[in-house]
Amino acid sequence: MTQSHPSYADIARRERLAESTLDLLAFDTQNPPGETTQLLAWLEDRILNWGVDTEWIESVDGKPNLVAIVPGDSEWTLLYEGHVDTAPYEREA
């Protein structure tokens, strides 16, 4: 079996992924208090660079949601839902 070497484009994508992951991990979103506004603003900046519209919705005071709507026509709607607050980490536990 011959193993191919990653292309420069693959290496660049992996490096961007690693950098983005480190950037995300730098935000303190531990809940409580679950402060996610700065992280969502960081995500919105990247999403807007893709030409995608965003909308902020805050149904609970201090707990914003970021909605990104990808334009296009389709019979189907795809909803990707997640959360960005994190649980505290206790090494001893």
Secondary structure, DSSP 8 states (H G I E B T S, - for coil): -------HHHHHHHHHHHHHHHHHHTS--BTTTT--HHHHHHHHHHHHHTT-EEEEEEEETTEEEEEEE-----S----------B----TT-
